[in-house]
Amino acid sequence: MKKRIIPALMIAALGAIALSGMKFSPSMVKAEEDLTPNFDDDFESYSLEGNAYVDEMGEKWTSAYYKHLGDGDALASDPKHYKVVADPKDETNKVLHIDTASDNESFFYITMKDIYTKDFRLSYDFMHVSSTKVPWAGFNFRKPVDGRYNGVTNVMAVLRCWSDDNYGTQFYRSVDTSFVDLTSSVVGPNQEPGGVGWNEVIGGDDFEGCVNTWLHVTIEALDTKFSISINGHLLAEVTVTKKTANNYGFVSIVNCVADCYYDNIHLENLDEEPYSDGGGGGETEGNAPTMNVKEYTVDKGSDLVVEVDTHGEAITSLRMGANEILPQYYEIDGTTLTIQAEGLASFGTGRMNFILTTSGGTVGFIVTIVDPSVTPETSTPTSTSSAEPAPSGGGCGGSITAASIVSIIALSGVALLAFRKRKEK
């Protein structure tokens, strides 16, 4: 059951109403805050004219018009990559179109606003336009800061379109200093081109091809277990036991060199308790590093001093986006972490995502590096950290390898949500 908080002043006010003999009206009470909220977007409320959708989406998506700085790709969410359009299968319906194939964009993402969750069930309708360049798209989550998939600690579950009639699933974990493809238990070994895809699992009349066909996808994150399904058919499951992958975090769409449509995005938040900085309701996070302040500003050329409690755990990794900060450039004394100016020099100026990892977990914080000789009126800070080039193997994500540092679990049933809108195939 989700936890809700009724402020003490509200209780006092209700008592005063009762004593005065006034008739109580529900309008007198402000709606209780949902501390573990769900998320829904069917894109019907957005405009199809011009760029009005950008600001409208900004009500629900934190990155809807924000050009990220300091995560290695300052144009990750440039609005030219996405637009609310009429459904190509039903012009009366509105959908989200994301095209990162045209510009070979590998790191596009937009993030659900006010969602910071650990356990959830996510469903959405999805359609790939083409299998050219072996594109993949899906969601990444458990992100302590809002950054791209290979710039922050996260788990990712995506569909990779090997051909017009064959999908594969891919789980991917970026944690500590590693970027690892997770070997999963699947219905057929679909981790490489030519492997068994979901069409061979389903067979019969239920399959009309992987492109230009609306599919219903479900992703579940339940403690250490993750799964992905299409049209109610479980494709893959994986277990990740490492603590750094089992914390609360942001949830984002990721779209890698892919031309795709999305609709009816629904996240059912399954957390019993909301996140708290002490680890939030679970003993697995009890030793994760914690911070009271998570945003800092420092002058270019100066040391950065950060307060962080590592709870006695040694720092195993300190990163700015995808860039590792070498241990000789930082030291921790009690709860005071000092990052030397030399360790920050290559990042230039701008607003940047930092990730600190210990064996107990991960914490993220934001640092804005400013040049004191430049006034905001004459210059807008920008990150000079170079964008990481798209790896080989289909444009992004690297080649698919069988790297397994996690345990594999047997297939089991996955609870699924019904379609909220019927899609025409």
C-alpha positions in Angstrom: 0.0 0.0 0.0 1.3 3.4 -0.9 2.2 5.7 2.0 0.5 9.1 2.2 1.2 11.9 4.6 -1.6 14.1 6.1 -0.1 17.3 7.4 -0.7 18.1 11.1 -2.2 21.5 10.1 -4.8 19.7 8.0 -5.8 17.5 11.0 -6.0 20.5 13.2 -8.2 22.3 10.6 -10.6 19.4 10.4 -10.9 19.3 14.2 -11.7 23.0 14.3 -14.4 22.5 11.6 -16.0 19.8 13.7 -16.0 21.9 16.9 -17.5 24.9 15.1 -20.5 22.9 13.8 -19.6 23.8 10.2 -20.6 21.3 7.5 -17.4 19.6 6.1 -16.8 19.8 2.3 -14.1 17.7 0.5 -13.1 20.9 -1.3 -11.8 22.2 2.0 -9.0 19.6 2.0 -6.1 19.7 -0.4 -5.5 16.4 -2.2 -3.0 14.2 -0.3 0.4 14.0 -1.9 1.2 10.6 -3.6 4.7 9.9 -2.5 5.1 6.9 -4.9 3.3 8.3 -8.0 2.4 6.5 -11.2 3.1 8.0 -14.6 0.9 8.2 -17.7 1.2 9.9 -21.1 -0.9 9.1 -24.1 0.1 12.4 -25.9 -3.5 13.3 -26.7 -3.3 16.7 -24.8 -0.3 18.0 -26.9 -0.5 20.3 -29.9 0.4 19.2 -33.4 1.1 22.7 -34.5 4.7 24.1 -34.6 6.8 23.5 -31.5 4.1 24.0 -28.8 4.5 20.4 -27.8 8.0 21.1 -26.4 6.8 23.3 -23.6 3.7 21.1 -23.1 5.8 18.0 -22.7 8.0 19.9 -20.2 5.1 19.5 -17.7 5.7 15.7 -17.7 9.2 15.1 -19.0 12.2 16.7 -17.3 14.4 16.7 -20.4 11.8 17.8 -22.9 13.7 20.9 -23.9 16.8 20.8 -21.8 20.1 20.6 -23.6 22.3 18.6 -21.2 25.7 19.8 -20.3 28.6 17.8 -18.9 27.3 14.3 -19.7 29.4 14.1 -22.9 26.6 15.0 -25.3 25.3 18.6 -24.8 22.6 18.1 -27.5 21.2 14.8 -26.2 17.6 16.1 -26.1 17.6 18.6 -28.9 13.9 18.9 -29.9 14.6 18.3 -33.5 14.8 14.6 -32.6 11.2 14.3 -31.3 7.7 15.5 -32.1 4.1 14.8 -31.2 2.4 13.7 -34.5 -0.7 11.9 -35.8 -0.5 8.2 -35.6 0.6 6.9 -39.0 -1.9 4.0 -38.5 -4.7 6.1 -37.2 -4.8 9.9 -37.9 -7.3 10.5 -35.1 -4.7 9.4 -32.5 -1.6 11.3 -31.3 1.7 9.6 -30.7 5.3 10.6 -29.9 7.7 10.2 -32.8 11.5 10.0 -32.0 13.9 10.0 -34.9 17.6 9.6 -34.0 18.4 7.6 -37.1 18.6 10.6 -39.5 21.4 12.3 -37.6 23.0 9.1 -36.2 22.3 10.2 -32.7 23.2 7.6 -30.1 22.5 9.2 -26.8 19.0 10.7 -27.0 16.8 10.4 -23.9 13.9 12.1 -22.2 13.1 11.5 -18.5 9.8 11.1 -16.6 9.2 14.1 -14.4 8.8 13.6 -10.6 9.4 9.8 -11.0 12.2 8.5 -8.8 11.5 4.8 -8.3 13.0 1.4 -7.7 10.3 -1.1 -8.4 7.7 -0.6 -11.2 5.8 -2.2 -14.1 6.0 -0.2 -17.3 3.9 -0.7 -20.4 3.8 1.2 -23.6 2.9 0.8 -27.3 5.8 0.9 -29.7 6.5 0.8 -33.4 9.9 0.7 -35.3 9.9 2.3 -38.7 13.0 0.6 -40.1 15.6 -2.0 -39.1 18.4 -0.2 -40.9 21.6 0.2 -38.7 20.2 -2.4 -36.3 18.5 0.2 -34.1 17.4 -0.3 -30.5 15.1 1.6 -28.2 13.5 1.2 -24.8 13.9 2.5 -21.3 16.7 2.8 -18.7 16.1 3.3 -15.0 17.6 3.1 -11.5 19.6 6.3 -12.5 20.7 8.4 -9.5 21.0 11.5 -11.7 19.3 12.4 -15.0 22.0 11.4 -17.6 22.4 9.3 -20.7 22.5 5.5 -20.5 26.3 5.1 -20.6 27.0 8.2 -18.6 25.4 7.2 -15.3 24.8 4.1 -13.3 21.6 2.4 -14.5 19.9 -0.7 -15.8 18.5 -0.7 -19.3 16.0 -2.9 -21.1 15.5 -2.4 -24.9 14.4 -4.1 -28.1 17.0 -4.4 -30.9 15.6 -4.7 -34.4 17.9 -7.1 -36.1 15.8 -7.2 -39.3 12.3 -6.4 -40.5 11.0 -9.6 -39.1 13.2 -10.3 -36.1 13.5 -8.6 -32.7 16.0 -9.3 -30.0 16.1 -8.1 -26.4 19.0 -6.6 -24.7 19.7 -5.8 -21.0 22.5 -3.5 -20.3 24.0 -2.3 -17.1 26.3 0.7 -16.7 27.6 0.7 -13.2 30.9 1.5 -11.4 33.6 1.6 -14.2 31.9 -1.0 -16.4 29.5 -1.0 -19.3 28.2 -4.5 -19.4 25.7 -6.4 -21.6 23.8 -8.7 -19.3 23.3 -12.3 -20.3 19.6 -13.2 -19.7 17.5 -16.2 -19.7 15.4 -15.9 -22.8 13.0 -17.9 -24.9 15.6 -18.6 -27.6 19.1 -17.2 -27.7 18.3 -13.8 -29.3 21.4 -12.0 -28.2 23.1 -11.9 -31.6 22.1 -11.4 -35.2 20.2 -14.3 -36.6 19.2 -15.6 -33.2 15.7 -16.6 -32.3 13.5 -13.6 -32.1 10.1 -13.0 -30.7 8.4 -13.8 -34.0 9.7 -17.4 -33.7 8.5 -17.6 -30.1 5.0 -16.5 -31.0 4.5 -17.8 -34.5 1.3 -18.0 -36.3 -1.1 -15.1 -37.0 0.1 -13.0 -34.0 3.2 -11.8 -35.9 3.1 -9.3 -38.8 6.7 -8.1 -38.8 8.9 -6.0 -36.5 8.6 -2.8 -38.4 5.6 -0.6 -39.1 3.6 -2.7 -36.6 2.4 -1.5 -33.2 3.6 -3.7 -30.4 2.8 -3.7 -26.7 5.9 -3.8 -24.5 6.1 -4.5 -20.8 9.2 -4.0 -18.7 9.3 -5.0 -15.0 11.8 -4.0 -12.4 11.2 -6.0 -9.1 14.1 -5.7 -6.7 16.9 -7.6 -8.4 14.8 -9.1 -11.2 14.1 -7.5 -14.5 12.1 -8.7 -17.5 10.8 -7.6 -20.9 7.8 -8.8 -22.8 6.1 -8.1 -26.2 2.3 -8.6 -26.6 2.1 -10.6 -23.4 4.9 -13.0 -24.4 7.9 -13.0 -22.0 11.1 -12.7 -23.9 13.8 -12.3 -21.4 14.6 -12.1 -17.7 17.8 -11.2 -15.8 18.9 -11.0 -12.2 21.3 -8.2 -11.0 22.4 -8.6 -7.5 25.0 -5.8 -7.3 23.8 -3.0 -4.9 24.7 -0.2 -7.3 22.0 -1.5 -9.7 19.3 -1.8 -7.0 18.8 1.8 -5.9 16.0 4.2 -6.6 16.4 6.4 -9.7 15.0 8.2 -12.7 13.3 6.5 -15.6 14.0 7.6 -19.2 13.2 6.7 -22.8 16.4 5.8 -24.7 16.4 5.8 -28.5 19.6 4.8 -30.3 20.0 5.5 -34.0 16.3 4.5 -34.3 13.2 5.9 -36.0 10.3 5.0 -33.6 6.8 5.8 -32.4 5.6 5.6 -28.7 2.2 5.8 -27.2 0.2 5.0 -24.0 3.2 5.0 -21.7 2.1 3.8 -18.2 4.3 3.3 -15.3 2.8 1.6 -12.2 5.0 2.5 -9.3 5.3 -0.6 -7.1 7.5 0.9 -4.3 6.0 0.3 -0.9 7.9 3.4 0.4 9.2 6.5 -1.3 12.9 7.2 -1.7 14.7 8.6 1.3 18.4 9.7 1.3 19.2 7.0 3.9 18.5 4.2 1.5 14.8 4.3 1.4 13.1 1.3 2.9 15.4 -1.5 2.1 18.4 -3.0 3.9 20.2 -3.6 0.5 20.6 0.2 0.3 21.5 0.7 3.9 25.2 1.3 3.2 24.8 3.4 0.0 26.5 6.8 0.2 24.3 9.7 1.2 24.4 13.5 0.7 22.4 16.3 2.2 23.3 18.7 -0.6 23.3 17.4 -4.1 24.1 20.5 -6.2 27.3 22.6 -6.1 28.9 25.5 -7.9 32.7 25.9 -8.2 34.9 28.4 -10.1 37.0 27.1 -12.9 40.5 26.4 -11.6 39.4 25.8 -8.0 39.1 22.7 -6.0 35.6 21.3 -5.4 34.6 20.4 -1.8 31.6 18.1 -1.4 30.0 16.7 1.7 29.2 13.0 1.4 28.8 10.1 3.9 30.2 6.9 2.5 29.2 5.0 5.7 32.7 3.6 6.0 32.8 2.2 2.5 35.7 3.0 0.1 35.0 4.9 -3.1 35.3 2.5 -6.0 34.5 5.0 -8.7 34.0 8.7 -9.2 32.7 9.8 -12.6 31.5 12.9 -14.5 29.1 11.4 -17.0 31.1 8.7 -18.8 34.4 10.2 -17.8 36.4 8.6 -14.9 38.1 10.9 -12.4 41.3 9.2 -11.4 41.9 8.6 -7.7 45.0 10.9 -7.6 42.7 13.8 -8.3 40.5 13.4 -5.2 40.6 12.4 -1.5 38.1 12.0 1.2 38.6 12.9 4.8 35.7 11.8 7.0 32.6 13.2 5.1 34.6 15.8 3.2 35.4 14.9 -0.4 37.9 17.2 -2.2 38.2 17.0 -6.0 41.3 18.8 -7.2 41.1 21.5 -9.9 43.3 19.4 -12.1 40.7 16.6 -12.0 38.1 19.0 -13.2 40.1 20.9 -15.8 39.3 18.8 -18.8 35.5 19.3 -18.3 35.5 23.0 -19.1 32.5 24.9 -17.8 28.8 24.0 -17.5 26.3 22.0 -15.5 27.5 18.4 -15.0 26.4 15.1 -13.6 28.7 13.3 -11.1 28.3 9.8 -9.9 30.1 8.5 -6.7 30.1 4.7 -6.2 31.1 2.6 -3.2 30.7 -1.2 -2.7 27.4 -0.2 -0.9 25.8 1.7 -3.6 25.7 4.9 -5.7 24.9 8.6 -5.2 24.6 11.3 -7.8 25.2 15.0 -7.6 25.3 18.0 -9.9 28.2 20.4 -10.3 28.2 23.7 -12.2 31.7 24.9 -13.1 31.7 28.6 -13.9 34.4 30.9 -15.3 34.6 33.9 -12.9 36.0 36.0 -15.7 32.9 35.6 -17.9 29.6 37.2 -16.9 26.3 35.3 -17.6 25.1 38.3 -19.6 27.9 37.8 -22.2 28.3 34.1 -22.3 26.3 30.9 -21.6 28.4 28.2 -19.9 28.9 25.2 -22.1 30.6 21.9 -21.5 33.8 21.2 -23.4 33.9 17.6 -22.5 33.9 15.7 -25.8 31.0 13.6 -26.8 31.8 9.9 -26.7 31.7 8.5 -30.3 29.1 5.9 -31.1 30.7 2.5 -30.6 30.8 0.0 -33.4 28.1 -2.6 -33.8 24.9 -1.1 -35.3 25.6 2.5 -34.4 25.6 2.4 -30.6 25.9 0.3 -27.6 28.8 -1.7 -29.0 28.8 -5.3 -30.1 26.6 -7.8 -28.3 28.7 -10.0 -26.1 27.9 -12.7 -23.6 29.3 -11.0 -20.5 27.7 -12.6 -17.5 28.6 -11.5 -14.0 25.1 -12.0 -12.8 23.0 -15.0 -12.0 20.5 -16.3 -14.5 17.0 -17.1 -13.4 14.4 -19.5 -14.8 11.5 -18.2 -16.9 8.4 -17.3 -15.0 5.1 -15.6 -15.7 5.0 -11.8 -15.8 1.9 -9.9 -14.8 0.9 -7.7 -17.7 -1.3 -4.6 -18.1 -4.1 -4.6 -20.7 -3.9 -2.2 -23.6 -5.2 1.2 -22.8 -5.7 1.9 -26.4 -6.2 -0.6 -29.2 -3.6 -0.4 -31.9 -4.2 -1.3 -35.5 -1.6 -3.5 -37.0 
